[in-house]
């Protein structure tokens, strides 16, 4: 599997670009290959996979699960396109409190890999989008939380996004007491 990997400004967070094979019938994209991920030190122990569909103008996030149910996450868009966002919540990280944004699209087939300790969110543009998630821990309602979407200095492309009540009720980044710690293994991109 040819997989171009680009380190983002957040240690351990990568944009992955697989080969997109296209012909008159459509496209083929391999989103996961255990050996290719392992070669670069990315976790491959997915235990849940799910997807969301979102109407135009929707903003979801910024979500994460608290330890011990925190997880690494691989996300990619299978229809439409989204602005995907990661915010570093790991105490001691050189990028603590900073965000990275990537445009993920079905056309490009690119993916965002987030290690544990990062908040995740995204917004749709002017079309419906479907985002697929692979995560390394099962959903735990008592550990599932987030920070406010508008508290991390993110340049969202939406003026009045459609938000859930839950997403509007989260604490701000400044008010969040982070349990996440930046570890040496994560500096190398290996979060196992």
Backbone bond lengths (Angstrom), bond angles and torsions (degrees), N, CA, C in turn:
res aa  C-N    CA-C-N  psi(-1)  N-CA   C-N-CA  omega(-1)  CA-C   N-CA-C  phi
1 X - - - 1.457 - - 1.518 108.48 -
2 X 1.325 116.86 121.95 1.456 120.39 173.75 1.524 107.38 -81.99
3 X 1.327 115.22 124.52 1.448 120.86 -177.01 1.517 108.31 -139.90
4 X 1.334 116.11 109.22 1.459 120.23 175.57 1.522 107.59 -82.20
5 X 1.330 116.02 128.36 1.461 121.45 -176.94 1.515 109.16 -119.44
6 X 1.327 115.93 126.30 1.457 121.47 179.73 1.521 109.19 -120.03
7 X 1.330 115.96 121.75 1.466 121.02 175.72 1.528 108.29 -69.12
8 X 1.326 117.22 132.21 1.456 120.68 175.37 1.533 108.54 -87.09
9 X 1.306 117.52 -174.58 1.466 122.28 178.36 1.526 112.43 -71.60
10 X 1.333 117.55 -10.44 1.465 121.91 177.27 1.525 108.51 -102.30
11 X 1.335 118.54 120.90 1.467 120.74 179.81 1.529 111.55 -55.73
12 X 1.334 115.28 131.79 1.451 121.22 178.77 1.511 114.91 86.84
13 X 1.326 118.37 -8.73 1.463 123.16 178.76 1.526 107.53 -101.96
14 X 1.341 116.67 126.07 1.457 121.43 -173.16 1.518 111.77 -130.44
15 X 1.326 115.14 146.58 1.463 120.20 164.90 1.518 106.34 -93.92
16 X 1.319 116.51 129.02 1.458 122.46 179.36 1.519 108.35 -112.41
17 X 1.323 115.79 131.73 1.459 120.85 179.99 1.524 108.96 -122.20
18 X 1.337 117.58 100.03 1.462 119.44 175.08 1.526 110.54 -77.51
19 X 1.305 115.33 167.12 1.454 120.79 174.73 1.528 109.12 -72.00
20 X 1.314 116.96 133.32 1.456 122.11 175.59 1.523 106.84 -106.32
21 X 1.330 115.93 113.51 1.465 121.26 179.23 1.526 108.31 -94.98
22 X 1.340 115.77 119.99 1.458 120.26 -177.39 1.521 111.11 -123.62
23 X 1.317 115.14 145.09 1.465 121.55 171.16 1.525 107.47 -149.80
24 X 1.315 117.54 -167.85 1.459 120.68 -175.34 1.529 113.17 -64.29
25 X 1.332 117.88 -18.84 1.466 121.36 179.83 1.518 112.75 -83.04
26 X 1.345 117.36 -24.24 1.462 121.13 -175.30 1.515 110.25 142.86
27 X 1.338 116.71 -139.42 1.462 120.49 -174.57 1.520 111.31 -136.90
28 X 1.338 114.92 156.30 1.461 123.46 174.42 1.522 107.34 -129.15
29 X 1.354 116.56 127.88 1.458 121.83 179.73 1.524 108.08 -133.87
30 X 1.328 117.20 123.63 1.465 121.46 174.73 1.524 107.07 -90.23
31 X 1.333 117.07 112.69 1.456 121.63 -175.01 1.521 113.09 -89.62
32 X 1.323 117.77 -14.55 1.466 119.25 -177.27 1.524 110.52 -151.81
33 X 1.316 115.42 135.06 1.458 123.37 173.06 1.525 106.26 -146.62
34 X 1.334 117.41 114.05 1.470 122.23 -171.20 1.523 112.41 -52.96
35 X 1.323 117.69 -45.77 1.463 119.95 -177.14 1.530 111.87 -64.16
36 X 1.331 116.81 -42.07 1.473 120.12 -179.28 1.533 111.03 -63.69
37 X 1.322 116.95 -40.33 1.460 120.12 178.26 1.523 110.96 -68.38
38 X 1.313 116.42 -43.62 1.461 121.33 -178.49 1.522 111.53 -63.13
39 X 1.332 117.32 -37.16 1.465 121.79 -179.62 1.523 112.47 -57.27
40 X 1.323 116.77 -32.35 1.463 119.84 -179.52 1.531 112.79 -102.80
41 X 1.336 116.51 8.00 1.458 120.85 173.63 1.514 115.55 81.37
42 X 1.342 118.23 22.77 1.454 120.74 178.42 1.521 109.68 -92.30
43 X 1.311 116.38 142.09 1.461 120.84 179.39 1.517 110.11 -61.90
44 X 1.310 115.11 144.51 1.463 120.98 -179.06 1.524 111.47 -129.77
45 X 1.317 117.67 15.31 1.465 121.52 -175.39 1.534 111.94 -94.49
46 X 1.351 116.15 55.38 1.464 121.06 -179.09 1.525 109.73 -62.92
47 X 1.336 116.67 134.11 1.466 120.89 177.54 1.528 112.09 -119.38
48 X 1.327 117.46 -14.55 1.457 121.04 174.85 1.516 109.15 -141.72
49 X 1.335 114.61 147.93 1.456 121.62 172.16 1.516 106.48 -136.68
50 X 1.334 116.81 136.28 1.450 121.38 178.77 1.526 108.88 -152.70
51 X 1.332 116.40 173.44 1.455 119.07 177.00 1.515 110.33 -143.85
52 X 1.324 114.80 158.69 1.456 121.77 173.89 1.525 108.01 -122.11
53 X 1.310 115.39 146.22 1.460 120.45 167.71 1.529 106.07 -113.63
54 X 1.310 115.19 138.76 1.461 119.94 -175.94 1.516 110.31 -136.19
55 X 1.317 114.57 137.50 1.461 121.77 177.54 1.527 109.86 -72.87
56 X 1.322 117.95 165.66 1.463 120.28 175.27 1.524 111.48 -56.89
57 X 1.343 116.31 140.45 1.453 121.47 176.51 1.523 115.63 81.75
58 X 1.335 117.64 7.80 1.466 121.21 179.30 1.524 110.09 -85.03
59 X 1.330 115.74 141.51 1.460 122.17 172.92 1.524 106.87 -125.34
60 X 1.339 115.91 126.68 1.467 122.10 177.68 1.521 108.42 -119.19
61 X 1.332 116.32 132.16 1.456 118.97 175.39 1.512 111.41 128.29
62 X 1.261 111.71 178.91 1.468 133.64 11.47 1.532 108.09 -101.81
63 X 1.315 118.59 116.36 1.457 124.24 -167.93 1.524 113.08 -107.48
64 X 1.338 114.92 156.04 1.468 123.47 172.64 1.519 107.75 -169.93
65 X 1.329 115.75 167.64 1.461 121.67 173.25 1.520 108.39 -112.32
66 X 1.323 115.51 141.01 1.457 121.94 179.99 1.531 111.18 -78.18
67 X 1.342 117.30 153.11 1.463 120.48 174.46 1.533 109.74 -59.67
68 X 1.309 118.90 147.31 1.463 126.96 6.72 1.524 113.33 -89.62
69 X 1.326 117.92 13.47 1.472 121.34 -177.52 1.526 112.76 -102.84
70 X 1.340 117.15 15.44 1.461 121.05 178.21 1.527 109.13 -64.99
71 X 1.324 115.39 159.24 1.464 117.60 -177.46 1.527 113.02 -149.38
72 X 1.332 112.67 152.99 1.458 119.95 166.10 1.526 106.18 -77.80
73 X 1.321 115.98 156.82 1.463 120.19 -172.79 1.520 109.73 -144.50
74 X 1.319 116.17 138.66 1.457 123.21 172.13 1.521 106.73 -120.59
75 X 1.337 116.86 122.89 1.464 120.74 -178.52 1.519 110.26 -125.42
76 X 1.338 115.01 145.53 1.461 120.69 176.34 1.516 109.40 -156.13
77 X 1.317 114.69 156.67 1.455 123.39 -174.05 1.528 109.21 -99.74
78 X 1.347 116.93 126.99 1.466 118.94 178.41 1.526 112.75 -106.57
79 X 1.326 116.97 -7.18 1.466 120.80 169.15 1.522 107.86 -152.17
80 X 1.325 114.89 140.73 1.454 119.88 -179.09 1.518 112.42 74.52
81 X 1.327 114.93 -153.89 1.463 120.94 178.60 1.519 108.63 -151.68
82 X 1.326 115.61 153.94 1.459 121.77 -179.15 1.521 109.59 -139.64
83 X 1.320 115.54 158.16 1.449 121.16 165.97 1.523 104.99 -94.16
84 X 1.318 116.82 112.99 1.455 123.09 -176.18 1.523 108.61 -99.92
85 X 1.342 116.54 138.97 1.466 121.80 -172.53 1.520 111.03 -131.58
86 X 1.328 115.64 139.02 1.464 122.81 172.44 1.521 107.91 -126.99
87 X 1.337 116.53 137.95 1.462 122.64 177.47 1.518 108.02 -124.72
88 X 1.329 116.59 128.08 1.461 122.23 -177.79 1.527 110.02 -78.79
89 X 1.339 116.24 120.63 1.463 122.96 -179.91 1.528 112.04 -111.32
90 X 1.334 117.79 11.05 1.470 121.56 -173.34 1.531 111.03 -88.23
91 X 1.328 115.54 116.63 1.461 121.34 177.11 1.533 108.66 -59.79
92 X 1.327 116.56 131.69 1.461 121.50 -179.64 1.510 114.21 91.92
93 X 1.314 118.01 -6.71 1.464 120.95 178.07 1.521 109.54 -74.89
94 X 1.345 117.34 141.22 1.469 118.77 177.06 1.531 112.41 -65.13
95 X 1.342 117.05 -14.54 1.461 119.77 179.60 1.532 112.11 -115.35
96 X 1.344 117.08 23.35 1.466 120.50 -179.85 1.538 110.48 -52.93
97 X 1.331 115.29 131.02 1.458 121.47 177.82 1.517 114.67 81.34
98 X 1.325 117.20 -6.89 1.461 120.56 -179.47 1.528 110.33 -89.77
99 X 1.322 114.86 160.11 1.459 119.75 179.53 1.521 110.86 -123.64
100 X 1.307 114.46 157.58 1.466 121.52 167.95 1.525 107.30 -126.42
101 X 1.323 115.52 145.87 1.457 121.15 177.53 1.520 108.60 -124.30
102 X 1.318 115.21 139.42 1.468 122.31 176.64 1.518 108.16 -134.59
103 X 1.309 117.00 139.15 1.450 118.53 170.26 1.520 107.28 -87.76
104 X 1.327 115.96 116.79 1.459 121.91 176.04 1.517 107.97 -101.37
105 X 1.331 116.49 136.79 1.461 118.96 179.63 1.516 110.47 -143.49
106 X 1.316 114.74 151.03 1.461 120.29 175.65 1.524 109.80 -62.77
107 X 1.303 116.85 -36.64 1.468 121.38 -178.51 1.532 111.53 -61.93
108 X 1.313 117.59 -44.97 1.477 121.62 -179.17 1.524 112.23 -80.71
109 X 1.337 117.00 -30.48 1.460 120.04 -178.56 1.522 113.84 74.46
110 X 1.322 118.31 10.89 1.465 120.70 -177.26 1.524 111.10 -74.55
111 X 1.336 115.37 158.92 1.456 122.22 -174.29 1.523 110.11 -133.88
112 X 1.335 115.65 158.70 1.459 122.39 175.57 1.524 107.58 -117.60
113 X 1.341 116.54 123.83 1.458 122.25 175.58 1.522 108.18 -104.92
114 X 1.339 116.92 121.85 1.464 122.66 -179.33 1.523 109.24 -116.41
115 X 1.325 117.94 124.98 1.461 119.89 174.32 1.528 109.87 -73.55
116 X 1.326 117.33 172.97 1.459 120.30 175.82 1.530 109.60 -61.30
117 X 1.323 115.36 151.48 1.463 120.14 177.41 1.508 115.01 91.17
118 X 1.322 117.71 9.72 1.457 121.49 177.10 1.525 109.38 -115.41
119 X 1.327 116.09 140.19 1.463 121.35 171.45 1.528 107.36 -84.23
120 X 1.328 115.74 147.78 1.465 120.71 -177.68 1.523 110.36 -129.91
121 X 1.318 115.11 141.92 1.447 121.33 173.78 1.514 110.00 -157.87
122 X 1.323 115.95 171.80 1.461 120.29 176.96 1.515 109.54 -160.42
123 X 1.321 114.64 164.14 1.456 119.83 172.68 1.520 108.68 -137.00
124 X 1.331 114.08 151.72 1.454 120.24 176.83 1.526 108.75 -90.92
125 X 1.301 114.95 162.87 1.459 120.66 177.36 1.531 108.90 -99.25
126 X 1.302 116.74 -118.98 1.460 120.71 -174.42 1.530 113.35 -103.16
127 X 1.329 116.39 17.28 1.457 119.58 178.05 1.520 109.38 -144.75
128 X 1.304 116.41 160.99 1.462 122.64 176.60 1.528 108.17 -65.41
129 X 1.344 116.70 145.07 1.457 121.07 -179.33 1.524 110.19 -138.88
130 X 1.320 115.31 149.42 1.471 122.26 175.62 1.512 108.27 -121.73
131 X 1.336 116.10 125.65 1.456 122.88 -178.76 1.526 108.51 -116.37
132 X 1.347 116.24 130.59 1.465 122.88 178.99 1.522 108.42 -102.66
133 X 1.332 115.68 139.85 1.463 123.10 179.79 1.522 109.50 -121.72
134 X 1.329 117.27 135.72 1.460 123.64 165.93 1.525 105.18 -117.01
135 X 1.339 117.76 130.22 1.462 121.17 -177.27 1.522 110.85 -132.43
136 X 1.338 115.68 156.33 1.463 121.63 -174.59 1.523 113.91 -97.82
137 X 1.341 118.72 6.58 1.466 121.07 171.76 1.521 107.73 -144.30
138 X 1.318 115.47 153.72 1.460 120.20 179.84 1.525 110.70 -76.54
139 X 1.305 115.01 153.11 1.455 121.90 178.96 1.525 110.49 -59.12
140 X 1.325 116.08 128.71 1.461 123.34 177.18 1.529 107.52 -127.07
141 X 1.329 118.10 104.91 1.469 120.65 -175.38 1.529 114.13 -52.57
142 X 1.332 117.80 -37.63 1.465 120.36 -177.85 1.525 113.01 -72.59
143 X 1.337 117.44 -17.43 1.466 121.86 -179.69 1.514 112.70 -103.28
144 X 1.327 117.07 -8.36 1.458 122.19 -175.64 1.522 110.03 -83.21
145 X 1.325 116.51 122.53 1.462 120.58 -177.74 1.529 110.01 -154.09
146 X 1.321 116.80 -162.15 1.457 119.85 179.89 1.515 112.00 -175.05
147 X 1.312 114.49 -177.64 1.464 122.26 171.91 1.530 107.35 -122.77
148 X 1.326 115.83 158.75 1.472 119.75 -178.01 1.524 111.48 -61.64
149 X 1.282 114.78 139.14 1.457 124.25 -178.55 1.522 113.05 -61.97
150 X 1.329 117.01 -26.83 1.464 121.62 -174.90 1.530 113.23 -105.02
151 X 1.355 116.99 20.16 1.465 119.24 -175.73 1.525 113.86 -114.30
152 X 1.331 117.52 7.16 1.470 119.90 -174.48 1.533 112.64 -120.78
153 X 1.320 117.29 21.99 1.466 121.89 177.01 1.532 113.02 58.20
154 X 1.312 115.93 40.76 1.467 122.05 179.06 1.525 108.54 -92.11
155 X 1.311 116.32 135.03 1.458 121.59 178.21 1.537 109.14 -90.03
156 X 1.334 115.95 78.71 1.462 120.84 179.22 1.534 109.26 -69.60
157 X 1.327 118.43 143.73 1.464 120.35 179.91 1.534 113.71 -83.94
158 X 1.339 117.19 5.74 1.458 121.56 -177.55 1.523 110.15 -108.85
159 X 1.325 116.53 139.90 1.459 120.74 177.81 1.527 110.31 -86.28
160 X 1.312 117.35 -48.19 1.467 122.62 179.64 1.526 109.50 -125.83
161 X 1.333 118.04 77.51 1.470 119.74 -177.07 1.526 112.18 -68.65
162 X 1.313 114.56 154.07 1.458 121.66 173.82 1.527 106.98 -85.62
163 X 1.349 116.27 115.48 1.464 123.26 -174.59 1.521 110.80 -121.74
164 X 1.325 116.26 153.33 1.458 120.21 172.19 1.528 108.89 -79.38
165 X 1.329 116.14 157.39 1.466 120.02 175.48 1.529 109.70 -60.31
166 X 1.315 116.06 -39.52 1.464 120.72 -179.77 1.525 111.04 -58.77
167 X 1.334 117.25 -47.63 1.463 120.45 -178.69 1.525 112.08 -64.18
168 X 1.316 117.22 -30.08 1.464 120.88 178.11 1.529 112.40 -76.61
169 X 1.341 117.04 -16.75 1.461 120.63 -175.06 1.529 114.03 -93.81
170 X 1.321 118.75 -7.01 1.464 121.13 -178.61 1.525 111.53 -64.85
171 X 1.340 115.91 156.86 1.461 120.18 174.77 1.532 109.31 -71.90
172 X 1.305 115.99 164.32 1.461 120.75 177.28 1.525 109.89 -76.67
173 X 1.310 116.54 164.49 1.458 121.04 174.27 1.524 109.77 -58.28
174 X 1.317 118.20 -44.74 1.470 121.85 -179.07 1.532 111.54 -63.26
175 X 1.331 117.61 -29.93 1.455 121.64 -179.22 1.513 114.68 -91.47
176 X 1.332 117.58 -0.12 1.463 122.06 -177.08 1.522 110.33 -89.79
177 X 1.329 117.34 124.84 1.457 123.64 177.39 1.532 107.24 -91.74
178 X 1.302 117.11 96.74 1.464 122.04 -170.61 1.528 112.85 -72.61
179 X 1.353 116.53 131.11 1.460 121.28 173.32 1.530 111.83 -91.54
180 X 1.327 117.18 -2.21 1.457 121.61 -175.50 1.526 110.86 -85.91
181 X 1.323 116.43 139.84 1.462 122.45 -179.22 1.517 108.45 -125.53
182 X 1.306 115.69 133.89 1.468 121.68 176.77 1.522 108.30 -73.40
183 X 1.323 116.86 121.89 1.461 121.73 -176.44 1.516 110.76 -110.29
184 X 1.315 115.77 155.72 1.485 121.54 -179.65 1.514 111.68 -56.51
185 X 1.333 118.40 -40.18 1.463 120.33 -178.80 1.516 110.82 -61.03
186 X 1.342 116.86 -34.55 1.457 119.82 -179.28 1.523 110.93 -71.35
187 X 1.326 117.45 -25.56 1.468 119.73 178.54 1.500 110.90 -62.51
188 X 1.343 116.67 -30.42 1.456 120.77 179.49 1.519 111.97 -89.56
189 X 1.348 116.65 -0.05 1.459 120.31 -179.19 1.501 112.61 90.37
190 X 1.339 119.05 -6.23 1.465 121.55 -179.53 1.515 108.71 -96.32
191 X 1.320 116.93 116.12 1.451 120.56 -177.64 1.520 112.38 -106.93
192 X 1.318 117.37 15.12 1.469 119.29 177.97 1.505 110.73 -80.85
